[in-house]
Amino acid sequence: MTDWAQRQGDQKAPGSISKESLTRRTTKNMAHDVGYSVPRWLVTSIAATGVALGSMSLAQSANAQPSNEELGAAAREAMIAIFDKKDPSAIDRFFAAPFIQHDPNVADGLAGLKQYAEEIADSPAPRIKIHRTLVDGDFVLLHSSYEGLKGQATSLVAFDLFRLKDGKIVEHWGGQEAQAPPNSSGHTQVDGPTSVTDRDKTEQNRELVRAFKETVTVQLKFDQIGRFIEDGNYTQHASKVGDGVGRMKSRVADVAKPSRAPVLNPRRYVADGNFVLALVDANAEGGPTANYDLFRVDNGKIVEHWDVLSPIPPREQWKNSNGPY
């Protein structure tokens, strides 16, 4: 039984009584009501059956898994405790071993995570602003801004992807890049819609983005863009690119020049309603990056995009051996 389920199972309402006491009380009351016109053994059997059914209901409740809202809240609370409250002990409350770290800049395991939390606590005024939360099964994605970190000249825009088990975080992927001024269309890296809608279309939207990435950014079939994006209805939040299909096409063509090996390789997709994240292994001329591409889908078309292009350090500088993906 999970810690969360155990707590649920251990909770007892005020004035609650034991199963044995309930059986005796029910037996007595039923016997009194019928004047013992029914054999005592039958009354006892009926009462015991009622208690057993109640116990089954409690057990089912105790084994219920945390909801999407609870998973998202757990991830947000963990990051707020580490940043805003400067509380390294949050690692013990929200994370569990064995913990797998994929951010190459953070050491593996709970020990590495505690060290990272202590470094944040050493900053003068660390703060996290969480802009978006996506929940996809056991995965929670946070799109955030890190502020006030020691050694950083500017705020960072970040994506943090967590995997939870039994209500605790057991795995993490993450990427950050420096906050930049608004792009040529006036959009920042984090503004725009935040509400998750159309959860009934989650899988449909996941497949749309998957097909777009494979067709346009891997196979470079730019003549197929119209299948996925409507020209004149594409809002861009990437710091170096403005709105519209033409600018998006130019950017992809500049990064992923035709070659024998694809430069942009999608590794993972996370979807929640109208939002879909593609985690991409990018090997462009400027050096390898882990690209976190977040798309918003509306009425079967991709209409908005945010990203973080997180530089991957040389292998000998990785603080863990799990890889960024």
C-alpha positions as CSV (number, residue, x, y, z in Angstrom):
1,M,0.0,0.0,0.0
2,T,1.3,3.4,-0.9
3,D,2.0,6.1,1.8
4,W,-0.9,8.1,0.4
5,A,-3.2,5.1,0.5
6,Q,-2.1,4.2,4.0
7,R,-2.9,7.6,5.3
8,Q,-6.3,7.4,3.6
9,G,-6.9,4.0,5.2
10,D,-5.8,5.1,8.6
11,Q,-8.2,8.1,8.7
12,K,-11.1,7.5,11.1
13,A,-14.1,9.8,11.4
14,P,-14.9,11.3,14.8
15,G,-16.9,8.9,16.9
16,S,-16.1,5.9,14.7
17,I,-16.2,2.4,16.2
18,S,-14.4,-0.8,15.5
19,K,-15.8,-3.5,13.3
20,E,-16.4,-5.8,16.3
21,S,-18.3,-3.2,18.2
22,L,-20.4,-2.4,15.2
23,T,-21.2,-6.1,14.8
24,R,-22.3,-6.4,18.4
25,R,-24.3,-3.2,18.3
26,T,-26.1,-4.1,15.0
27,T,-26.8,-7.6,16.3
28,K,-28.4,-6.3,19.5
29,N,-30.5,-3.7,17.7
30,M,-31.8,-6.1,15.1
31,A,-32.6,-8.7,17.6
32,H,-34.5,-6.1,19.7
33,D,-36.4,-4.9,16.6
34,V,-37.6,-8.3,15.6
35,G,-38.2,-9.6,19.2
36,Y,-35.8,-12.5,18.4
37,S,-38.4,-13.8,15.9
38,V,-35.3,-14.5,13.8
39,P,-32.5,-16.8,15.0
40,R,-29.7,-14.9,16.6
41,W,-27.1,-16.6,14.3
42,L,-28.9,-15.2,11.2
43,V,-29.0,-11.7,12.7
44,T,-25.3,-11.9,13.5
45,S,-24.5,-13.1,10.0
46,I,-26.4,-10.2,8.4
47,A,-24.7,-7.7,10.6
48,A,-21.2,-9.2,9.9
49,T,-21.9,-9.1,6.1
50,G,-22.7,-5.4,6.3
51,V,-19.5,-4.7,8.2
52,A,-17.5,-6.7,5.6
53,L,-19.0,-4.7,2.8
54,G,-18.2,-1.5,4.5
55,S,-14.6,-2.7,5.0
56,M,-14.4,-3.5,1.3
57,S,-15.5,0.0,0.4
58,L,-12.8,1.5,2.7
59,A,-10.2,-0.7,1.2
60,Q,-11.1,0.3,-2.4
61,S,-10.9,4.0,-1.3
62,A,-7.5,3.4,0.3
63,N,-6.2,1.8,-2.9
64,A,-7.4,4.6,-5.2
65,Q,-4.6,6.4,-7.0
66,P,-4.0,10.2,-6.7
67,S,-6.0,12.2,-9.2
68,N,-4.5,14.4,-12.0
69,E,-5.1,17.5,-9.8
70,E,-3.3,15.9,-6.9
71,L,-0.4,14.8,-9.0
72,G,0.0,18.3,-10.5
73,A,-0.4,19.9,-7.1
74,A,2.3,17.6,-5.6
75,A,4.8,18.7,-8.3
76,R,4.0,22.4,-7.9
77,E,4.3,22.2,-4.1
78,A,7.6,20.4,-4.3
79,M,9.1,23.1,-6.6
80,I,7.7,26.0,-4.5
81,A,9.1,24.5,-1.3
82,I,12.6,24.2,-2.9
83,F,12.6,27.7,-4.5
84,D,10.3,30.0,-2.6
85,K,10.6,28.4,0.8
86,K,14.3,27.5,0.4
87,D,13.5,24.2,2.1
88,P,15.9,21.3,1.2
89,S,13.9,19.0,3.5
90,A,11.2,19.1,0.8
91,I,13.2,16.4,-1.0
92,D,12.2,13.9,1.8
93,R,8.5,14.8,1.6
94,F,7.9,14.9,-2.1
95,F,10.6,12.6,-3.7
96,A,11.3,8.9,-3.2
97,A,14.2,6.5,-3.9
98,P,15.3,5.1,-6.3
99,F,15.3,8.6,-7.9
100,I,16.5,8.9,-11.5
101,Q,17.9,12.3,-12.6
102,H,18.1,13.1,-16.4
103,D,19.2,16.7,-16.2
104,P,22.9,16.4,-16.9
105,N,23.7,19.4,-14.7
106,V,22.3,17.7,-11.5
107,A,23.8,14.6,-9.8
108,D,21.8,11.4,-9.7
109,G,19.7,10.1,-6.8
110,L,18.2,11.9,-3.8
111,A,21.6,13.0,-2.6
112,G,22.2,14.9,-5.9
113,L,18.7,16.4,-5.6
114,K,19.3,17.5,-2.1
115,Q,22.6,19.1,-3.1
116,Y,20.8,21.0,-5.9
117,A,18.1,22.2,-3.4
118,E,20.8,23.4,-1.0
119,E,22.4,25.4,-3.8
120,I,19.1,27.1,-4.6
121,A,18.6,27.8,-0.8
122,D,22.0,29.5,-0.9
123,S,20.7,32.0,-3.4
124,P,19.6,35.4,-2.0
125,A,16.0,35.4,-3.2
126,P,15.1,32.4,-5.3
127,R,11.6,32.2,-6.7
128,I,9.6,30.1,-9.1
129,K,6.7,31.2,-11.2
130,I,4.8,28.3,-12.6
131,H,2.9,29.2,-15.8
132,R,1.5,25.9,-17.0
133,T,0.9,22.4,-15.6
134,L,0.3,19.3,-17.7
135,V,-0.6,15.9,-16.3
136,D,-0.2,12.8,-18.6
137,G,-0.7,9.6,-16.6
138,D,2.2,9.4,-14.1
139,F,3.9,12.3,-15.7
140,V,3.6,16.0,-14.7
141,L,5.1,18.8,-16.8
142,L,5.7,22.3,-15.3
143,H,6.5,25.3,-17.5
144,S,8.1,27.9,-15.2
145,S,10.4,30.8,-14.7
146,Y,13.3,30.6,-12.2
147,E,14.2,33.9,-10.6
148,G,16.9,35.1,-8.3
149,L,19.3,32.2,-8.6
150,K,22.9,32.7,-7.5
151,G,25.3,33.0,-10.3
152,Q,22.6,33.7,-13.0
153,A,22.6,37.1,-14.6
154,T,19.0,36.8,-15.7
155,S,16.0,34.7,-14.9
156,L,15.7,31.2,-16.6
157,V,12.7,29.8,-18.5
158,A,12.4,26.1,-17.6
159,F,10.5,22.9,-18.4
160,D,10.5,20.3,-15.6
161,L,9.1,16.8,-16.4
162,F,8.4,14.5,-13.4
163,R,7.4,10.9,-13.2
164,L,5.5,10.0,-10.0
165,K,4.9,6.7,-8.4
166,D,2.7,6.2,-5.4
167,G,2.3,9.9,-5.1
168,K,6.0,10.6,-4.9
169,I,8.4,12.0,-7.6
170,V,10.9,9.3,-8.7
171,E,12.3,10.6,-12.0
172,H,13.1,14.0,-13.5
173,W,13.9,15.5,-16.9
174,G,14.6,19.2,-17.2
175,G,15.9,22.0,-19.4
176,Q,16.4,25.7,-19.0
177,E,17.5,28.7,-21.1
178,A,18.0,32.4,-20.3
179,Q,15.0,34.7,-20.3
180,A,15.1,37.0,-23.4
181,P,13.2,40.1,-24.4
182,P,9.9,39.7,-26.4
183,N,10.4,38.3,-29.9
184,S,9.7,40.2,-33.1
185,S,6.0,39.6,-32.7
186,G,5.9,41.0,-29.2
187,H,5.5,37.6,-27.4
188,T,7.5,36.5,-24.4
189,Q,8.7,32.9,-23.8
190,V,6.0,32.3,-21.2
191,D,2.9,34.5,-21.9
192,G,-0.2,33.3,-23.6
193,P,-3.0,30.8,-22.7
194,T,-2.5,28.6,-19.7
195,S,-5.7,26.7,-19.2
196,V,-5.9,23.0,-20.2
197,T,-9.1,22.3,-22.2
198,D,-10.3,19.5,-24.6
199,R,-9.0,16.7,-22.4
200,D,-11.2,14.3,-24.4
201,K,-9.0,15.1,-27.4
202,T,-5.7,14.4,-25.7
203,E,-4.7,11.4,-27.8
204,Q,-5.9,13.0,-31.0
205,N,-3.8,16.1,-30.3
206,R,-0.8,14.0,-29.3
207,E,-0.9,12.2,-32.7
208,L,-1.3,15.5,-34.5
209,V,1.9,16.9,-33.0
210,R,3.7,13.6,-33.4
211,A,2.8,13.5,-37.1
212,F,3.8,17.2,-37.5
213,K,7.3,16.6,-35.9
214,E,8.0,13.5,-38.0
215,T,6.7,14.9,-41.3
216,V,8.0,18.5,-41.1
217,T,11.0,18.6,-38.7
218,V,12.4,15.1,-39.3
219,Q,11.5,14.4,-43.0
220,L,11.6,18.1,-43.9
221,K,8.4,17.9,-46.0
222,F,7.6,21.6,-45.8
223,D,4.8,21.2,-48.4
224,Q,2.9,19.3,-45.8
225,I,2.8,22.1,-43.2
226,G,-0.8,23.0,-44.2
227,R,-2.0,19.7,-42.8
228,F,-1.0,20.8,-39.3
229,I,-0.9,24.6,-39.2
230,E,-3.2,27.1,-40.7
231,D,-1.3,30.0,-42.3
232,G,-2.0,33.2,-40.5
233,N,-3.0,31.5,-37.3
234,Y,0.2,30.5,-35.6
235,T,1.5,32.3,-32.5
236,Q,5.2,32.0,-31.8
237,H,6.8,32.5,-28.4
238,A,10.4,31.3,-29.3
239,S,12.7,34.2,-28.5
240,K,14.3,34.4,-32.0
241,V,11.3,33.7,-34.2
242,G,8.1,35.6,-34.9
243,D,4.6,34.6,-35.7
244,G,3.5,32.8,-38.9
245,V,4.2,29.6,-40.9
246,G,6.9,31.3,-43.1
247,R,9.1,32.2,-40.1
248,M,8.7,28.7,-38.6
249,K,9.6,27.1,-41.9
250,S,12.7,29.2,-42.2
251,R,13.8,28.4,-38.7
252,V,13.4,24.6,-39.2
253,A,15.2,24.8,-42.6
254,D,18.1,26.7,-41.1
255,V,18.5,24.3,-38.2
256,A,17.7,20.9,-39.9
257,K,19.5,21.1,-43.2
258,P,18.9,18.0,-45.4
259,S,21.5,15.3,-44.5
260,R,21.7,11.6,-44.1
261,A,20.9,11.7,-40.4
262,P,18.0,13.7,-39.0
263,V,19.1,16.6,-36.9
264,L,15.9,16.9,-34.9
265,N,14.9,13.5,-33.3
266,P,11.7,13.5,-31.1
267,R,12.2,11.3,-28.1
268,R,9.2,11.8,-25.9
269,Y,5.7,13.3,-26.0
270,V,3.6,14.5,-23.1
271,A,0.0,15.5,-23.8
272,D,-2.8,16.9,-21.7
273,G,-5.9,18.2,-23.6
274,N,-5.0,21.1,-25.9
275,F,-1.3,21.1,-24.9
276,V,1.4,18.7,-26.2
277,L,5.1,18.7,-25.4
278,A,7.7,17.1,-27.7
279,L,11.1,16.5,-26.1
280,V,13.6,16.6,-29.0
281,D,17.2,15.4,-29.3
282,A,18.7,18.2,-31.4
283,N,22.1,18.1,-33.0
284,A,22.5,21.4,-34.9
285,E,25.7,23.2,-35.8
286,G,25.6,25.2,-32.6
287,G,26.0,22.1,-30.5
288,P,23.6,19.5,-29.0
289,T,20.5,20.7,-27.2
290,A,17.5,19.1,-25.5
291,N,14.6,21.0,-27.1
292,Y,11.4,21.2,-25.2
293,D,8.7,22.2,-27.7
294,L,5.3,22.9,-26.3
295,F,2.4,23.3,-28.7
296,R,-1.2,24.4,-28.2
297,V,-3.8,22.7,-30.5
298,D,-7.2,24.2,-31.3
299,N,-9.8,22.5,-33.6
300,G,-7.4,20.0,-35.0
301,K,-4.6,22.5,-35.9
302,I,-1.4,23.6,-34.1
303,V,-2.0,27.3,-33.2
304,E,0.8,28.2,-30.7
305,H,4.3,27.3,-29.7
306,W,6.7,27.8,-26.8
307,D,10.2,26.3,-26.4
308,V,13.3,25.9,-24.4
309,L,16.5,24.9,-26.1
310,S,18.7,23.6,-23.3
311,P,22.4,23.2,-24.1
312,I,23.8,19.7,-23.3
313,P,27.3,19.9,-21.9
314,P,30.1,17.6,-23.1
315,R,29.6,14.0,-21.9
316,E,32.6,14.2,-19.5
317,Q,30.9,17.1,-17.7
318,W,27.6,15.3,-17.1
319,K,26.8,14.9,-13.4
320,N,24.8,11.7,-14.0
321,S,24.9,8.9,-16.6
322,N,21.2,8.6,-17.3
323,G,21.1,10.8,-20.4
324,P,18.9,13.8,-21.1
325,Y,16.0,11.8,-22.6
